[in-house]
Amino acid sequence: MATTKELRELTPEELKHRVQELREAVFHNRMKRRLALETDFSVHKKQKKELARILTVMNQKLKETKEPVNG
């Protein structure tokens, strides 16, 4: 799990790639839970939190690149 500081150092392309990977992992873990194949349920929660953290950093970077509108 990456820290917020580490995530801010990544490029937008790297962040998008990590989001894609985590979304797939969350989906697969959800399916494993439904089929009772997964016994460690904390993994799903940790992945969801990391996904939210990455999306937050991406949104912050997007707001920083936009210039404020005057008028």
C-alpha positions, -999 to +999 in steps of 0.1 A: +000+000+000+015+033-011+015+064+010-001+096-001+033+112-005+044+084-028+012+087-049+017+124-054+051+117-070+036+094-097+025+106-131-011+107-141-006+077-164+009+057-136-020+066-114-046+056-140-028+023-144-029+016-107-066+026-106-073+000-133-054-027-115-071-020-082-106-019-097-100-053-112-086-066-079-116-053-059-139-069-084-122-103-082-120-101-044-158-093-043-165-124-064-142-146-042-161-134-011-195-142-027-183-177-036-167-182-001-133-187-016-117-159+003-111-161+040-092-129+046-119-102+042-096-073+053-078-074+019-110-061+002-113-032+026-076-022+022-078-023-016-109-001-016-092+024+007-061+025-015-083+030-046-101+059-029-067+074-019-054+072-055-086+088-069-083+116-044-048+124-054-058+123-091-086+148-084-062+171-065-037+170-094-065+178-118-076+208-098-040+220-096-036+220-133-067+239-140-063+277-139-088+297-119-116+314-138-117+352-133-150+370-138 
